[in-house]
Every structure is written in C-alpha cells, then in structure tokens.
C-alpha cells in the first residue's frame, strides 16, 4: 500500500484492526439536546471515530485530499466489531462519520491456514468486497529487492533455487516456513554483520528462515558466496585487472558457480550505482536551491536566503514522510542538501563575507567542487561496468551467462537508472544482440507453430 500511495502521489493511513473494539472504531457516546416537533429531547450521539479522524489529520498534515485507508487483519476483528465492519465496508462510515470523498478503502488479511485468529466472512460481507488473492512471485519481488538493496547473496541464491523463496510445510516438529519478509530481515542482518565483522552461522540464519533444511542450505551457500568473493578477486575484476586464475577457474566452473559470480558483480555494481543515484539526488536538490537563491539575491540577504531554502527542504520532506512518499535514503540525501546550505551560511558568517555577489561566488565554487567529485564518482562507476562486461566477454563470449548478466541489469532499478543517465557502449552492444537473439528465437518458434498447423491440415 505504501508503494501504491507513493506511485499515485496520494496519502496513506494504515490501521491494524485487531486491537480495536466497537467503541474505539465508531467513537464514544455522549448526550446532546435536539428539538423535534417543538419539544426538546436528549439523544445519544457519538464522537468521531479515531480511524476517521486520522484520515482528516493526514489530509491536514500532507495537503493531500486523496488517499488510501488501509485496514490490516480485516478478518481478525472481534465478534462485537464484525457488524460495524460490515457497515464500514458497505457505507464507508464508522457510525455517523464517513470516510472523506477521494479516499478508497483497502483491507487485507491472512488466509485461515496461516492465522488461527481468522474468522470467515459471511456472504453478505464478501458481496461488498472486490477480492484479490495475492500470491508470492519471486520475479516481481526481485525488482523490489534490487530497489531496496537486498543482499547479493540472497538474490544469487534465490536465482538458483526459486522454490525456496516462499515455502510453508507442516512437519512432525511443527510448521516450517520461509517468507519474503524473512529474506528481507535476513538481508538487513547480513549487511550489518559484514559491516561489524560479526560471524554468521546456521543457527542465526534459522532465526530468519524458519525452515531448518533451507536455513542449512543457505548457510552453506553464503559461506561459498563469501569464498567466491575472495577467490575471484571481484574488486580487481571491476578495476579492469582480471586475474588469469579467476578467468580460467570461471570458464571451467559449473553453472551455479558462474551465476554466483555474476551475482557478486551485480551486487558490487548496485552499490556503486545506488551511491551515484543518491549523490545525483543531493546535487540536483542543491542546484535547484541555488537557482532559487540567485533569483532573489537582489532583494534579500544571502545569509537569510540560505536557511530559508534549508527549512523549505525540511518542511517538504516532513510532509512527504507523513504521506509515506519518501524512502530513508532519499530523505538522507535531501537532509544532506539542507545541511550543506546551512554550512554555506556558517562559512559566510565565519569569513565575514557580506557582499551578495562575493558570497554567492563562494558557495557556487563549493557546489562546483562537489559536482566535480560526483563526475569522478560517475566515471569510476562507468569504468567498473565496462570492466565487468570485458571480463564476462573474455570468460564466456555471447553465451547464456551474458544473457543472464544483461537481464539482471535490466531488472535492477539502480543499474537501469545509471545506464539511462550515462550510457554504456558494452551494454548497448550486448543488449541489442540479446534482443535480436530473443526475436530470432521467437520467430523460429512461430515458424515451428505454422509448420505444425500446416502439417495438421
């Protein structure tokens, strides 16, 4: 739902309904006076539901008038709340208070086989819903995984053993399972462990992959993945210095090992390309602020314009965070731009630069030095990509492995962004050949179908 709201540029309010009672959902009763037929009567009304109120709060906080009200664990509501939920789904209201126009309701719940607290909805309720059964799909999740920089070992392993992506089994020892959430949580742990140089063993992996056989299998693969990293000298390959031993070993390696090395290369490239992406975001935001400052330079003091732009960035970011339309790393890049503007102001004050033109020249020089650093970073990343292609071409030529490598680049958000921004001769050449080969295979397949049809006639 966060992804959907982000993509549509609308707000999101999320509630887990399990902890709500009828009173908290529809509001609390209070007495008020009403006049009916000339006679005053005491009647009961209800305060606004906390859930409905949170929608109006979100609209006020973000300025967004449209959004998604997401109700999680919809099929785990209490017995007393069930009739209220029927009214909610039918009329988009809790009690007498309606969900604002422009907001849609989305609800989710786990199937009974995965959650013992689930209660079945009756036909009356189901008749008011559009039901969508969501199933696991590794190829779709993989795009999300690249965007969120899931550990390269996990993606490489799942490319080889897709059947282990999402598994539920009932054994003599109870339920054994692996989920997408488990893989993502494990990724965060692996990244942190490598940064802190902490050991990773099967018992720790089992805490995330709660399936003993798969946890054991991945633990063995992770050890191999780490070994390949040193055996194949991945950093040397990407610097253009291909060790002859690595080339010879890869040419004679089994296909699974070749895929692992490709995964290592993609992982390293993703790290560099993602750094370029967020650096570009930082520079772009800073450039937009400097353009705005220059426009008002003749009318306002530069030392006042700089913090004003920094505050504008922070204010816009706060609104986007409330609307759940910004990720953590993007927020970090924007905050870095705000901090740079404040550092510029401090520099002007420290150096006692009061002339507007001189001050703007000083901060422009600092900005251009950062642009140069970004360009150097980009050039280094582009050279790494060309070196990866050169290594794989030397090892395999126009083979299935090259097809896998190019396909992974096309799936990876940061890779496609970087290549789209900066180009790559090796990528263009190999991608073109891949498309021609794919079209050739499709054409051969079509010809085969036509021959079979004519034979049948």
Residue pairs with C-beta under 8 A, 6 or more apart in sequence:
1 12
1 14
1 68
1 70
1 106
2 12
2 324
3 144
4 68
5 11
5 12
5 67
5 68
5 323
5 324
5 325
6 324
6 325
9 64
9 325
10 64
10 66
10 67
10 68
10 323
11 58
11 59
11 62
11 64
11 66
11 67
11 68
11 323
11 324
12 58
12 67
12 68
12 70
12 323
12 324
13 51
13 54
13 55
13 58
13 67
13 68
13 69
13 70
14 70
14 72
15 51
15 54
15 69
15 70
15 71
15 72
16 72
16 73
17 25
17 71
17 72
17 73
17 74
17 76
17 77
17 81
17 85
18 73
18 76
18 77
18 117
20 51
20 77
20 78
20 81
21 78
21 80
21 81
22 78
22 80
22 81
22 84
24 49
24 50
25 49
25 50
25 51
25 81
25 84
25 85
25 88
25 94
26 46
26 49
26 84
26 94
26 95
27 46
27 47
27 48
27 49
27 50
27 94
27 95
27 97
28 46
28 47
29 44
29 45
29 46
30 44
30 45
30 46
30 47
31 42
31 43
31 44
31 45
32 42
32 43
32 44
32 45
33 40
33 41
33 42
33 43
34 40
34 41
34 43
35 41
45 96
46 95
46 96
46 97
48 97
49 94
49 95
49 97
51 69
51 94
52 93
52 94
52 97
52 98
52 99
55 67
55 69
55 99
55 100
55 103
56 100
58 64
58 67
58 322
58 323
59 65
59 67
59 100
61 319
61 322
61 323
62 319
62 320
62 322
62 323
63 319
64 323
65 100
65 102
66 102
66 103
67 102
67 103
67 104
68 103
68 104
68 105
68 106
69 99
69 103
69 104
69 105
69 106
70 106
70 107
70 108
71 105
71 106
71 107
71 108
72 107
72 108
72 109
73 108
73 109
73 110
74 85
74 107
74 108
74 109
75 109
75 110
75 118
75 119
75 120
75 121
76 109
76 115
76 117
76 118
76 119
77 85
77 119
79 119
82 119
84 94
85 125
86 124
86 125
86 128
87 93
87 94
88 94
88 105
89 105
89 107
89 125
89 128
89 129
90 128
91 98
92 98
92 99
92 105
93 99
99 105
107 129
109 115
109 118
110 118
111 118
112 118
112 120
113 168
114 168
121 129
136 165
136 166
136 180
138 158
138 162
138 165
138 166
141 165
141 180
142 155
142 158
142 411
143 411
143 413
145 154
145 155
145 183
145 184
146 155
146 270
146 411
146 412
146 413
146 414
146 415
147 413
147 414
148 184
149 270
149 271
149 274
150 183
150 184
150 187
151 186
151 187
151 190
151 191
151 267
152 225
152 263
152 264
152 266
152 267
152 268
152 270
153 190
153 221
153 222
153 225
153 226
153 263
153 267
154 183
154 186
154 187
154 190
154 218
155 263
155 266
155 267
156 225
156 259
156 260
156 262
156 263
156 264
156 267
157 164
157 218
157 221
157 222
157 225
158 164
158 165
158 183
159 259
159 263
160 256
160 259
160 260
161 217
164 178
164 214
164 217
164 218
165 178
165 180
165 183
166 178
166 179
166 180
167 176
167 177
167 178
167 211
167 214
168 175
168 176
168 177
169 175
169 176
169 177
169 211
170 176
175 210
176 210
176 211
176 212
176 213
177 210
177 211
178 209
178 210
178 211
178 214
182 208
182 209
182 210
183 208
183 209
185 208
186 205
186 208
186 209
189 200
189 204
189 208
190 200
190 222
192 198
193 199
193 200
200 219
200 222
201 219
202 215
202 216
202 219
205 215
205 218
205 219
205 222
206 212
206 215
208 215
209 215
209 218
224 260
225 260
225 263
225 264
228 257
228 260
228 261
228 264
229 264
231 246
231 249
232 243
232 246
232 249
232 250
232 261
232 264
233 243
233 246
234 261
234 264
234 265
234 268
235 268
236 242
236 243
236 246
237 243
237 246
237 265
237 387
237 388
237 391
238 265
238 268
238 269
238 384
238 387
238 388
239 384
239 387
240 383
240 387
240 390
242 387
242 390
242 391
242 394
247 391
247 394
247 395
250 257
250 258
250 261
250 395
251 395
251 396
253 261
258 396
258 401
259 401
259 404
262 392
262 401
262 404
262 405
262 408
265 388
265 391
265 392
265 405
266 405
266 408
266 409
266 412
266 415
268 384
269 381
269 384
269 385
269 388
269 409
269 415
270 412
270 414
270 415
272 380
272 381
272 384
273 381
273 412
273 414
273 415
273 417
273 418
274 329
274 414
275 377
275 381
276 374
276 377
276 378
276 381
276 414
276 418
277 414
277 417
277 418
278 329
278 330
278 332
278 333
279 333
279 374
279 377
280 374
280 421
281 330
281 333
281 334
282 333
282 334
282 336
282 337
283 370
283 371
283 374
285 313
285 333
285 334
285 337
286 337
286 340
286 341
286 367
286 370
287 367
289 309
289 310
289 312
289 313
289 337
289 341
290 363
290 364
290 367
292 309
293 302
293 305
293 306
293 309
293 360
294 360
296 305
297 305
297 356
297 357
297 360
298 356
301 356
302 348
302 356
302 359
302 360
303 345
303 348
303 349
303 359
306 341
306 342
306 344
306 345
306 348
306 363
307 341
307 342
307 345
309 338
309 341
310 338
310 339
310 341
310 342
311 338
313 334
313 335
313 337
313 338
313 341
314 335
314 338
317 326
317 331
317 334
317 335
317 338
320 326
320 331
321 331
326 334
340 370
344 362
344 363
344 366
347 353
347 362
347 363
347 366
348 359
348 362
348 363
351 362
353 359
353 362
378 422
381 418
382 418
382 422
382 424
385 418
385 419
385 424
385 426
385 427
386 424
386 425
386 426
388 405
389 405
389 424
389 426
389 427
389 430
390 426
392 401
392 402
392 405
393 402
393 426
395 401
396 402
398 430
398 433
402 430
402 434
403 434
403 437
405 430
406 427
406 430
406 431
406 434
407 434
408 415
409 415
409 416
409 419
409 427
410 416
410 431
419 427
